[in-house]
Amino acid sequence: MRKTLVSVSTMLLLAACSAPDPMVVPDRPLPEAFENGGGDTVAKLPWQEFFTDEALRSLIAEAVGGNLDLLAAAQRIEIARAAVRASGGALLPQVAATASAGVRRYGQYTAEWAGNSTTEIRPGQVVPEVLPDYSVGLTASWEVDLFGRLRNQRRAALAGHLAAVEGTHAVLASLVSEVAAAYYELLAVDLARDVVARAVEQREAALEIVQLQKEAGRGTELAVQQFEAELFDTRGLATALEQEIVEVENRINLLLGRYPRPVPRSTNALFAPPPSVGSGIPSALLENRPDVREAEQRLRAAEFDVAAARAAFFPSIVLTADVGYQAFDPRFLFSTPESITYGIAGGLVAPLINRAGLEATFSAASAVQLQALYEYQKAILTAYTEVVDALSNLDTARELLGRKEEQKAALLQTVETADLLYRAAKATYLDVLLAQEATLEADLELIEAQRRERLATVQIYKALGGGWR
């Protein structure tokens, strides 16, 4: 009979030890090089070195200390760190202090009643019907992690903590690029406002000349009305630019985590020489892009969760122990060794009936792992695509800037020439208006091209994984 029980128990344990096999998924390698990039990557440069404008660096430093999204991301790190401590505690024995007091009366038709009624607690005194019970002591339990379920849960928590850290780095990189982009946009709007202000002065002067010519009989009311309309349109543009400055300043203040106020900036920083940009090789994105590193850690956490779910199919051993004092009378509670009580036990638990629940947990963990893998591959693909787009955008922006500089040089003297010809009656007022409009558009387009070139530089810096160091 004993051999039969041992054989049955062994068969049940072997049946319980079976577990699903882990999945195998293909990898998706990166290309060896970017088509239009090269040189040492600028992603490893700290933002303090990449951006040379002192006002911009001051704004970024304030944003790093006050941005609300970044502060919230830092708290996610604390949450993940607490999860690591909790998972580490599960590997250690659980010890608790206990104290209890109570009374117990057994029914007359029980074995305990029968034993107590014939047992003398003292010579000549049997155990009373209502028996008090007092105890103090320590209890301990420990699950022996034979198959690594608890260890894999802790590894998953560690990977989750690292993912939270990389997620914070991603928020920081995005914050740095957003502040820089808004700063350059503010500088561009400032320059556009100055250009429009000069255009307003030119149109006011031209309107005075046309009015004088009309009074002298050399001009018409139509010319006065055309110059007035052009002046009103330019003044409207100046008003719109003032409002845009307020909105961009408030966007920067929001990124810095402060209420609206004027934003200090440099005057000619938009036309300062831009930093040199090197893209490096695509494999460097795995090291430099915090979003890719975060996705990688999420994938590792999912892999450890799958390993923990698979280990749940195997038996677990739980050891329990207790030691303390117990007595029916508080006067004898700490009598040594009479009132000392202790116990130790070990149990082997193997899942048999509820395997469907374990299989469902394993299937869910496997699906999460596959999802994390696809998200990791998507992060890599997105990073590579963003770099390629940013490199192309930078080349286009620089080429466009060169064209606009040539256009500006060609139109440099047109307004003055048209004005002189108009005063000499060798050109019409329409020629003057067209020259003024063409020059204003060229100035604004040159500023926009300069802004685009700076934003493209910021974009490539962020796309390569810079800004969080």
Secondary structure, DSSP 4 states (H G I P E B T S, - for coil): -HHHHHHHHHHHHHHHT--PPPP-----PPPSS-TT--SS-GGGS-HHHH---HHHHHHHHHHHHH-HHHHHHHHHHHHHHHHHHHHHHTTSPEEEEEEEEEEEE--TTSHHHHHHHT-EEETTEEPPSEEEEEEEEEEEEEEE-SSSHHHHHHHHHHHHHHHHHHHHHHHHHHHHHHHHHHHHHHHHHHHHHHHHHHHHHHHHHHHHHHHHHHHTTSS-HHHHHHHHHHHHHHHHHHHHHHHHHHHHHHHHHHHHTS-S------SSGGGSPPPP-----GGGHHHH-HHHHHHHHHHHHHHHHHHHHHHTTS-EEEEEEEEEEEESSGGGTT-TTTTEEEEEEEEEE---STHHHHHHHHHHHHHHHHHHHHHHHHHHHHHHHHHHHHHHHHHHHHHHHHHHHHHHHHTTTHHHHHHHHHHTTSS-HHHHHHHHHHHHHHHHHHHHHHHHHHHHHHHHHHHTT-S--
